[in-house]
Amino acid sequence: MQSFSRGWSFLKQAWSMAFKDKDLLKPSIYALIVGMLVSVIGIVPIALAAFLFSGSLPGNIVVAVMGGIMVFVQFVITYIFSGMTAYLIFGYLSEGDGRMDKAWQIVRRDFLDLLTLAAASTVVNMLKNAANRNRRGGIASGLLRGAANLFSVLWTEASYLILPAMVIDNLNLKDGMQRVLNITKQNLLLIGISTVGVRWVTGLIGFALGFIGFVIAFAIGGGAAFLSGGFGAVTIIGIVIGAFVFFTFVMVASVINSYTSIAYHTCLYIWARDVEQAQTSGQPVQIPAPAPLAAVLG
C-alpha cells in the first residue's frame, strides 16, 4: 500500500513539472500521433500480403518480416520521443528549463544508438512472441514461455534506464547496458524500484480511463441505436462519436503512462548517476534524489 501511495505521489510530482514546463509533455503526444499514423499506413501492406499469400510458407515469412519491420519502426518512434522526454526532464531538473531545440539535437546525435536499442527490443519482442505461439512440448514449452516473458519484462525495465544513459551521457547500447548493470549491481536503483509503485498507479489509471471511455462510448452508441429504432444514419453517427470518445480516453491514458514512466526512470538514473560519481570521487556526503523523487521518498 505504501508503494502505491508513493507511486501516486510521484505521479503528482512528475505532472507538476509538466504543468510548469509544457515542453516536457510534447514528445509523448508526438509519439502517440506519429505512432498511430505509422500503424494505419503500415497495416495496409501487411493485411494485403496476408490476404494474398496466406497459407503458404513464403507468404507467412513475408508477413512475419513485414510485421517485424513494423514493430521495429514503432520502437524507433517510441525511443526517439522518449529520449527527447528524458533529456527535457534532465534539462528541467539541472537547468530549470527543458528546451525542445536541445532535445532534438540530442536525438539526432544519438539516432544510430536509438536504432540499435530499437533493434534489440524488436528481437526480444519476436522471441517472446515465438515462445508464446509454441504451445506444444508440455512442461518444456511452458518453461520456455515463462523464461521468454520474464526476459521481456527485465529487458523492458532495462531499456527504460538505458535510454536516459544514452541521451544524458551519450552512451551507445553496449556501454549503456554496462552502465545500468553496474549501478544495479551496486543496488543504487533498488530503493526506487522497490518502494515507488509507479507501474501500479499508471496501470490503474489506464484501466480506469479505458473503462470509463468504454462505458461512455457504449452509452452514446447504444443510446443512438435505441433512439433511432434500428441501424440507420443516427446509429452510425452515434457509434462513430462513441468510438472517438473511447479512443480519446485511451490516448490520454497512453500519454499519462508514457510521460510518467519516463520521468520516473529518468529521475532514478540521474540519482544513481550522481551517487556513482560521488562514490567514485570519494565524497562521503549523502546525495539527494532529484526533487520529484526526493519528495516521495522523504
N, C-alpha and C positions, 0 to 999 in steps of 0.2 A: 504493500500500500504506500509506503514511503517512497519507493522507486517511482510509482505512478505520479505521486504528488510532486516529486522533483521534476519529472518529465513535463508535467503541466506548467510548472513554474518556469522551466527553461523555455518552453514554447512562448510564454508571455514575454520573457526577456528577449528572445530572438525577434519576435514581431514588434517589440518596442523599437529595436534597431531599425527594422524595415520601415516603420512609420516615420522615423526621424530622417531616414535616407531612402527615398523611394527607388533609387537605382539598384538597391540590393535585391529587389523583387523582380526587376525587369527580365533577367536571364531565365528565371523559372517560367515566366509567362511566354517568353520567346520559344523556349524549348517545347512547351506544350503545343503552341501553334504550329511550329515547324514540324514537330513530330507527327501531328495529325495530318498535315498536308502530305508529308512523305508517305505515310501509311496509306492514304487514299490513292495517291499516284502509284505506289508500288504494288498494291494489292491487285491492280488490274492485270498486269502481265503474269503474275503468279496464278491468279484464277484462270486466266486464259490458257496457260500452259497446263494446269491441272485438268482442264476440260478437254484439251486436245490430245494430251499424251497420257492420260490416266490409264492405269492397268499395265503399263509396260515398265520394265526396269530402267531403260534410259530415261523415260518420262519422269519416273519417280526421282531419279538422280537429278534431273534438270530442275524439278520443283524444289527438291531439298537444297540445291545450290542457291537457287533464287531466294528461298526462304532464309538461308544463312546470310546472304548478302543484305537482305532487308534487316535482319537482326543486327548485323554489323553497323549498318548506316544509322539505325536507331541508337545504338550505343555511342557512336561518334557524336550524334546530335546531343545526346544526354551529357556526355563528358565535356563537350565544348562549353555548353551553357552552365553546367555545374561547376566547371573550372572557373568560369567568369564569376559566378556567385561566391565561390571560395575566396578568390582574390579580392573581390569587392568587400567581403567581410573582413579579410585581413587588413585591407586599406582603412576600413572604418575603425577597426579596433586599434590600429597602430598610428593612424594619422588623423582620425576623426572624420574621414570622408572617403567613401568608396567611389572611385572615378571610373566611368564606363570606358573612357578612352584608354586608360592604363590596362583595364581588364581585356579589352580587345587586343591590345599589343601582346599581352601575356599569352593568350590562347593561340595567337598567330605564331609566337615564338615557340610554343610547346606543341604545335599541331601534330608533328610526327610522333611525339611521345604519347599524345592523346589517342592517336591512331593505334599504337601498339597496345595501349590499355584496352581499347575497344575490341581489338582482335583477340586479346587474351580472354576477355569477358564473353565474347562470342563462342570461343572454343569451350569454355566452361559451360555455357548455356546449352550448346549442342551435345556435350557429353551427358549432361543431366537429362535432357530430353530423350536421348538414345537409351539411357538406362531405364527411364520411366516407361518407355514403349516396350521394353523387353519384359514381358510378363511370364515367360517360360523359365524353367530351371529351378523352380521351387525356392528353397532356402537361399541358395547361392545367388539367385536373381534378386531376391529381396534384400540381401546384404549389399549387393552391388547398388541397388537403387538407393538404399539408405546412405551408403558412403558417398554416392554422387550428389545427393541432395544436401548432405552435411557439408561437403566440399563447396557446393554452390553458395551456401549460406556464409561460410567462412570467407570465401573469395569476395562476396558482395560487401561484407564488413571491411575486408582489407582494402577493396577498391575505394571505398569512401575515405580512407585515410591516405592511400597512395595518391589520390587526386590532389589534395592540398599540398602534399610533398612535392608534386610535380610543379604546380603553379607558384608556390611560395618560394621553394628552394631550388627551382629549375633542375629537378632530377629526372632522369629517364626511368623507364619501367623497372629495370633491374635495380638501380640504385634506390628508387622509391620503395620497392619491395623490401630491400635490405634495411632501409631506414625504419620502416614500420615494424619489421621483425625485431630490430634492435631495441626500439623503445617498448615493444610489447614484452620482450624478454626481461626488461628491467622493471616491469609492472607499472610503467609510467601512465598507462592508459586504463589500468584495471579499475581504479576507483570511479572514474567517469562512466565507463561502460557498465559496471555492475550496479551502480547506485542511482543512475538517472534513466528512467524508463521512457525515453523519447519515442521509441518504436511503438510501445503500447499506446501512448497518447495519440500519435498520428494515425495509428491503425483504428482506434476507436472513433476518432473524428471522421476518418474516411468512411467507415461503416455507417456512422450516424448520418452524414451528409448524403451518402448514396441511398440509404433507406428513406430519408425524408424526400429526396428528389424523386424516388420511385413512387412513393405514395401520392405526391402532388401530381406527377405525370399521369399516374393511373386514374386519379380523380378527374383530371382535365379530359383525358381521352375517353374514359368511361362515361363521364358526365355528358360529353358531346354526343356520344353514341346513344345514350338514353334520351336526351332531349330531341335528337333528330329522328329517333324511332327506327334507325337502321343504319346501313353503311352507305352514307352519302357524302356530299361535299363538306357538311358541317363536321361529320365524324373524322374525315381525313384531316381537316384543319386542326381539330382537337388533338388528334394523335401526333401531328407534326409539332404543335405547340408543346404537348406533353413531353415528346422526345427532346425538344430543345431545352426545356426546363430540367429534365433529368441529366442531360449531358453537361449543362451548366453547373449543376451541383457537383458532378463528378470531376469537372475541370477545376473547380475551386478546391476540392479535396486534394487533387493531384498537386496543385501549386503549394498548398499548405504542407503536404508531406515532403515534397521536394525541397523547398526552401528550409524548413525546419531541420530536416535530416542533414543537409549540407552545412547549415550553421552549427549544428551540434558537433559534427565530426571535425569541422574546421577549428572550432574552439578547442576540442580535445587535442588536435595535432599541434596547434600553437602552444598550448600549455606544455605538452610533452616535449616539444622542441625547446622551449625556454628552460625547462627543468634540465634537459640533457646538456644544454650549453652551460648552465650554471655548474652542473656536476663536473663537466669536462674542465672548466676553468678553476675548479676547487672552491667555488663560493659556498659558504656554509649557510647562507640565508635561505629561508623557505620562499619558493617562487609562487606568487599567487596565480590562480587560474584567470583567464580572460574574464572580463566583467560579467557577461551573461552567465557563464558557468560558475563563477565565484559567488554570484548572488543566490545560486541554487544550492551549492554545497555548503555555504555558510562559513 
